[in-house]
Amino acid sequence: MSTYAQQTAENVTLPTSLDEAVAALAAMPSAVPVAGGTDLMASVNAGLLRPAALVGLGRIAEIRGWQYADGAALLGAGLTHARMGRPDFAALIPALAAAARSAGPPQIRNAGTLGGNIVSAAPTGDALPVLAALEASVILAGPEADREIPVSHLLTGMDPLRPGELLAFVRIPLLHAPQTFLKATGRTGPGRAVASVALVVDPARRQVRCAVGAVAQVPLRPLEAEQWVAGLIDWDGERNLAPEACTAFGEYVAAACIPDQPGVELPPAAVQLRRTVAALSRRALGRALA
């Protein structure tokens, strides 16, 4: 064992409750919380991170399940991708289950967690566009008090984690609404997304909400494209759209997320990425309306 590994092993705290975890972080401001460790260990192995201490979250039962609260699902940040990919969870939040099933090979899905996906905020995180399209919020446990903020505020840095805070839960409205998640990878089978699209058709609010992942640092919401296509849907009827409308929506989304630069021709890679986003968006809308 290396000297660094020995030092780190001596500075690992394993709380069994959220309160204990928050207290541990308050006592060791330089400590790093770790659940599945998939992103953390990649950073450590690459020499990008050398945490002085770790607070392990794997023994905190209250963040490893979910419950219902006021018309929403309250998901523990310790839920693994493998658990979210099971049929009972898929019946609850289909798009998030689809994202979880595509999160990587079995060893990643078994270890990686919802909270880790959010806090690491990797652009290719599969759960992130789904949470953006569902307009989820996060509950942060801290030494002073808990607080709840939109997940988009956390991802963009508008309202970051404060010292001693811990991502505890994710609140997602339970919608009786079609929702889809699709992604494109650079190879066959589960892998990192080249682009991903989450889409919700919400009859109650007469909205279409779309979020595109992996093409920017944070998921992108093409708000004008959402409003345009929502205006085409007969919300009191069959809610069908002509194939041409779905194609136009895909192109609208792609142009919003990968815009033209005045006086500059898009490089071939950007052109291909735009085509990929257009195809994913068209298919996601078609599936949600089917």
C-alpha positions in Angstrom: 0.0 0.0 0.0 1.3 3.5 -0.9 2.0 6.1 1.8 -0.9 8.2 0.4 -3.3 5.2 0.6 -2.2 4.4 4.2 -2.7 8.0 5.2 -6.2 8.2 3.6 -7.2 4.8 5.1 -6.5 6.3 8.5 -8.7 9.3 7.8 -11.9 7.6 6.7 -15.1 8.2 8.7 -18.1 5.9 8.2 -21.2 7.6 9.6 -24.5 5.7 9.9 -26.8 8.7 9.7 -27.1 12.0 7.8 -26.5 13.9 11.1 -23.3 12.0 11.7 -22.1 12.7 8.2 -22.8 16.4 8.4 -21.0 16.5 11.8 -18.0 14.7 10.3 -17.8 17.1 7.4 -18.0 20.0 9.9 -15.2 18.5 11.9 -13.0 17.9 8.9 -13.6 20.7 6.3 -11.1 19.2 3.9 -12.8 15.8 3.9 -14.5 14.5 0.7 -17.8 12.6 0.9 -17.8 9.4 -1.1 -20.6 6.9 -1.9 -19.9 4.7 -5.0 -16.6 6.4 -5.6 -16.7 5.8 -9.4 -15.8 9.4 -10.3 -13.7 10.0 -7.1 -11.4 7.1 -7.8 -11.0 8.0 -11.4 -9.8 11.5 -10.3 -7.5 10.0 -7.6 -6.0 7.5 -10.1 -5.4 10.3 -12.6 -3.6 12.3 -10.0 -6.2 15.1 -10.1 -7.4 14.7 -6.5 -5.7 13.8 -3.2 -8.3 14.1 -0.5 -6.9 14.5 3.0 -9.9 12.5 4.5 -13.0 10.7 3.3 -16.5 10.5 4.7 -18.0 7.3 3.5 -21.8 7.4 2.9 -22.4 3.7 2.2 -23.8 2.9 5.6 -26.5 5.6 5.7 -29.7 3.7 5.1 -31.9 6.8 4.9 -30.4 7.9 1.6 -30.5 4.6 -0.2 -34.2 4.3 -0.9 -37.1 6.5 -1.8 -40.5 7.7 -0.4 -43.5 9.6 -1.5 -44.1 13.1 -0.3 -46.7 15.7 -1.4 -47.1 14.4 -5.0 -43.4 13.9 -5.5 -40.8 11.1 -5.2 -38.1 11.8 -2.6 -35.1 9.9 -3.8 -32.1 9.2 -1.6 -28.8 10.5 -3.0 -27.3 7.0 -2.3 -29.6 5.2 -4.8 -27.4 3.3 -7.2 -27.9 3.2 -11.0 -28.6 -0.5 -10.7 -31.4 0.0 -8.2 -33.0 2.8 -10.3 -32.9 0.6 -13.4 -35.3 -2.0 -11.9 -38.9 -2.4 -13.1 -40.5 -1.0 -10.0 -38.5 2.2 -10.2 -39.1 2.4 -14.0 -42.8 2.4 -13.3 -42.3 5.5 -11.1 -39.9 7.6 -13.2 -39.3 5.9 -16.6 -36.8 8.4 -18.0 -34.6 8.3 -15.0 -34.7 4.5 -15.0 -33.7 4.5 -18.7 -30.8 6.8 -17.9 -29.7 4.6 -15.0 -29.7 1.5 -17.2 -27.4 3.1 -19.7 -25.0 4.6 -17.2 -22.2 2.1 -18.0 -21.1 -1.5 -17.4 -22.5 -3.5 -14.4 -19.7 -2.6 -12.1 -20.4 1.1 -12.6 -24.2 0.8 -12.3 -23.8 -1.3 -9.1 -21.5 1.3 -7.4 -22.4 4.7 -8.9 -25.1 6.7 -7.2 -27.6 9.4 -8.2 -26.0 11.9 -5.8 -22.6 11.2 -7.1 -23.8 11.8 -10.7 -25.2 15.2 -9.6 -22.3 16.4 -7.4 -19.6 15.4 -9.9 -21.6 17.2 -12.5 -19.7 15.6 -15.4 -21.2 16.8 -18.7 -21.8 13.2 -19.7 -23.8 12.3 -16.6 -26.8 10.4 -17.8 -29.2 11.4 -15.0 -28.5 15.2 -15.4 -30.7 15.9 -18.5 -33.5 13.8 -17.1 -33.4 15.8 -13.8 -33.4 19.0 -15.8 -36.4 18.0 -17.9 -38.3 16.9 -14.9 -37.4 20.1 -13.1 -36.1 18.3 -10.0 -34.8 19.9 -6.9 -32.2 18.8 -4.4 -32.3 18.8 -0.6 -28.9 19.7 0.9 -28.2 18.7 4.6 -26.0 21.2 6.3 -24.6 22.1 9.7 -27.0 25.1 10.1 -30.2 23.8 8.4 -31.4 21.8 5.4 -32.3 23.7 2.3 -33.9 22.9 -1.1 -32.8 24.4 -4.4 -33.5 23.5 -8.1 -31.0 21.0 -9.4 -30.2 23.4 -12.2 -28.9 26.0 -9.7 -26.5 23.4 -8.3 -25.3 22.3 -11.6 -24.6 25.7 -13.0 -23.0 27.0 -9.9 -25.7 29.6 -9.3 -26.2 28.1 -5.8 -23.3 25.7 -5.0 -22.8 23.4 -2.1 -21.7 25.4 1.0 -18.9 24.2 3.4 -20.1 21.2 5.4 -23.2 20.6 3.2 -24.1 17.2 1.8 -26.5 16.3 -1.0 -29.1 14.2 0.8 -32.2 13.8 -1.4 -33.6 14.6 -4.8 -37.2 15.6 -5.2 -38.9 14.8 -8.5 -42.6 15.6 -9.2 -44.6 12.5 -10.0 -46.0 13.2 -13.4 -48.7 11.3 -15.3 -46.9 12.3 -18.4 -44.9 10.5 -21.1 -41.2 10.8 -20.7 -38.2 9.5 -22.6 -34.4 9.4 -22.4 -32.2 8.6 -25.4 -28.4 8.8 -25.8 -25.8 8.3 -28.5 -22.4 6.8 -27.6 -19.2 6.4 -29.5 -19.5 2.6 -29.4 -22.0 -0.3 -29.1 -23.5 -0.9 -25.7 -23.4 1.3 -22.5 -20.8 4.0 -22.6 -20.2 7.7 -22.2 -22.7 9.8 -24.1 -21.7 11.8 -27.2 -25.2 13.4 -26.8 -28.3 12.6 -24.8 -31.9 13.9 -24.7 -34.5 13.7 -22.0 -38.0 14.8 -23.0 -41.3 15.1 -21.1 -44.7 15.7 -22.6 -46.7 17.2 -19.7 -50.5 17.4 -20.4 -51.3 18.9 -17.0 -49.2 22.0 -17.7 -49.5 21.7 -21.5 -45.7 21.8 -21.8 -43.0 19.9 -23.6 -39.8 20.0 -21.7 -36.5 18.9 -23.3 -33.0 18.8 -21.9 -29.9 18.0 -24.0 -26.8 16.5 -22.2 -23.2 16.0 -23.0 -22.9 18.8 -25.6 -22.1 21.5 -23.0 -20.9 21.7 -19.4 -24.5 21.5 -18.1 -27.7 20.2 -19.6 -29.3 22.7 -22.1 -33.0 23.5 -22.2 -34.0 24.7 -25.7 -36.9 26.8 -24.3 -38.0 28.4 -27.6 -38.2 24.9 -29.3 -40.2 23.6 -26.3 -42.7 26.4 -26.6 -42.9 26.1 -30.4 -43.8 22.4 -30.4 -46.1 22.7 -27.4 -48.1 25.2 -29.5 -48.6 22.6 -32.2 -50.0 19.9 -30.0 -53.7 19.4 -29.7 -53.8 19.0 -25.9 -57.5 18.3 -25.9 -57.3 15.7 -28.6 -55.0 12.9 -29.7 -51.8 14.8 -29.1 -50.4 13.6 -32.4 -47.9 15.4 -34.5 -47.0 14.9 -38.2 -43.5 13.4 -38.8 -42.5 16.7 -40.4 -43.2 18.5 -37.2 -41.1 16.1 -35.1 -38.2 16.5 -37.6 -38.5 20.3 -37.4 -38.5 20.1 -33.6 -35.3 18.1 -33.7 -33.6 20.6 -36.0 -34.8 23.4 -33.8 -33.4 21.8 -30.7 -30.1 21.0 -32.4 -29.6 24.5 -33.7 -30.4 26.0 -30.3 -27.8 23.7 -28.5 -25.1 23.9 -31.2 -25.7 27.3 -32.8 -24.1 28.8 -35.9 -21.2 31.2 -35.4 -21.5 34.4 -37.5 -19.0 34.3 -40.3 -17.6 30.9 -39.2 -18.4 27.6 -40.8 -19.2 24.9 -38.3 -16.4 22.2 -38.1 -17.4 18.7 -39.3 -17.5 17.4 -35.8 -20.0 20.1 -34.7 -22.1 19.4 -37.8 -22.2 15.7 -37.0 -23.1 16.4 -33.3 -25.9 18.7 -34.4 -27.3 15.9 -36.6 -27.0 13.5 -33.7 -28.9 15.9 -31.3 -31.6 16.5 -34.0 -32.1 12.8 -34.5 -32.3 12.1 -30.7 -34.7 14.9 -30.2 -37.0 13.9 -33.0 -37.1 10.3 -31.8 -37.6 11.3 -28.2 -40.6 13.5 -29.1 -42.0 10.8 -31.4 -41.8 8.1 -28.7 -43.3 10.4 -26.0 -46.3 11.1 -28.3 -46.8 7.5 -29.5 
